[in-house]
């Protein structure tokens, strides 16, 4: 029995979310998306994790955290089942992503990673610049929009 790399990535991401290490979890989820670009549940998972409030936020509560853990588990399960469903129907027109698409995803992931590093250093202006680079490849990227909002909130909190 071989180990499914998608499942491994998603379990690692789940572990990071439970530890409230959202930036690390997002990085892992983006790596998983490269493995399975056609999985809409991975995109939903990425958006969900991007919206999670930091533990220092007023929006964070234990009750909400437990609810988020349940949603996280459901999204991970759906992501894994979607891959299985599409694998069984591979003849219906799903093709492997081309090399260009994979490279674009890797570049976008690099920008997100750099933004995370800038956020850790509290360099919010540089973090915004990195996120805005994502729009060159994907002008409607929802996760980048969420990142911009989070960076603005962090910058505002840091001013106080």
C-alpha positions in Angstrom: 0.0 0.0 0.0 1.5 3.3 -1.1 1.2 6.5 0.9 -0.9 9.2 -0.9 1.1 12.5 -0.9 -2.1 14.5 -1.0 -3.4 12.9 2.2 0.0 13.4 3.8 0.0 17.1 3.0 -3.6 17.6 4.2 -2.9 15.8 7.5 0.1 18.0 8.0 -1.9 21.1 7.2 -4.6 20.0 9.6 -2.0 19.5 12.4 -0.6 23.1 11.7 -4.1 24.6 11.9 -4.8 22.8 15.2 -1.5 24.4 16.5 -2.8 27.8 15.1 0.1 28.0 12.7 -2.0 29.2 9.8 0.8 30.5 7.6 2.5 27.2 7.8 -0.8 25.4 7.0 -1.4 27.6 4.0 2.0 26.8 2.6 1.3 23.1 2.9 -2.2 23.5 1.3 -0.6 25.3 -1.6 1.8 22.5 -2.1 -1.1 20.1 -2.1 -2.9 22.2 -4.7 0.1 21.7 -7.0 -0.4 17.9 -6.7 -4.1 18.2 -7.6 -4.9 21.4 -9.4 -8.5 20.4 -10.3 -9.6 19.8 -6.8 -12.0 22.6 -5.9 -12.1 21.5 -2.3 -8.4 22.3 -1.9 -9.2 25.9 -3.0 -12.1 26.0 -0.5 -9.7 24.7 2.2 -7.1 27.3 1.3 -9.8 30.1 1.5 -11.1 28.7 4.8 -7.7 28.7 6.5 -6.8 32.1 5.1 -9.9 33.5 6.9 -9.2 32.0 10.3 -8.7 34.6 12.9 -5.5 34.7 14.9 -5.6 33.5 18.5 -5.0 37.1 19.6 -8.0 38.4 17.7 -11.3 39.3 19.4 -13.0 37.0 16.8 -11.2 33.9 18.3 -13.1 31.8 20.8 -12.8 28.2 21.9 -16.3 27.4 20.7 -15.6 28.9 17.3 -12.2 27.0 17.2 -14.0 23.7 17.8 -16.5 24.6 15.0 -13.6 25.5 12.7 -11.9 22.1 13.5 -15.0 20.3 12.3 -15.2 22.3 9.1 -11.5 21.7 8.5 -11.9 18.0 8.9 -14.9 18.0 6.5 -13.0 20.0 3.9 -10.0 17.6 4.1 -12.2 14.6 3.7 -14.0 16.1 0.7 -10.7 17.0 -0.9 -9.5 13.4 -0.6 -12.8 12.0 -1.9 -12.9 14.4 -4.8 -9.5 13.2 -5.9 -10.6 9.6 -5.7 -13.8 10.4 -7.6 -12.0 12.2 -10.4 -9.3 9.5 -10.5 -12.0 6.9 -11.2 -13.5 9.1 -13.9 -10.1 10.1 -15.5 -11.4 9.3 -18.9 -14.0 12.0 -18.7 -11.7 14.7 -19.8 -9.6 15.7 -16.8 -6.0 15.9 -17.9 -2.9 16.4 -15.9 -1.9 20.1 -15.6 0.7 21.3 -18.1 4.1 22.4 -17.0 3.3 26.1 -17.3 0.3 25.9 -15.0 2.4 24.0 -12.4 5.2 26.7 -12.6 2.7 29.5 -12.2 1.3 27.9 -9.0 4.8 27.5 -7.7 5.6 31.2 -8.3 2.3 32.2 -6.6 3.2 30.0 -3.7 6.6 31.7 -3.5 5.0 35.1 -3.3 2.7 33.9 -0.5 5.7 32.4 1.3 7.6 35.7 1.0 4.6 37.6 2.3 4.5 35.2 5.3 8.1 35.9 6.0 7.6 39.7 5.8 4.6 39.4 8.2 6.7 37.6 10.7 9.3 40.4 10.5 6.3 42.9 10.8 7.3 44.4 7.4 3.6 44.8 6.3 4.4 47.1 3.4 6.7 44.5 1.8 4.2 41.8 2.6 1.5 43.7 0.6 3.9 44.1 -2.3 4.5 40.3 -2.4 0.7 39.6 -2.3 0.1 42.1 -5.1 2.5 40.2 -7.3 0.1 37.2 -7.2 -2.5 39.3 -9.1 -0.2 39.4 -12.1 -0.8 35.7 -12.6 -4.3 35.5 -11.0 -6.1 38.9 -10.9 -9.1 37.4 -9.1 -7.2 35.4 -6.5 -9.5 35.3 -3.4 -6.8 34.2 -1.1 -4.6 37.1 -2.0 -7.5 39.4 -1.3 -7.9 37.8 2.1 -4.2 38.2 2.8 -4.3 41.9 2.0 -7.1 42.3 4.5 -5.3 40.3 7.2 -2.1 42.3 6.6 -4.0 45.6 6.9 -5.5 44.3 10.2 -2.1 43.3 11.5 -0.6 46.6 10.5 -3.4 48.4 12.3 -3.0 46.3 15.4 0.8 46.9 15.3 0.3 50.7 15.3 -1.5 50.5 18.7 
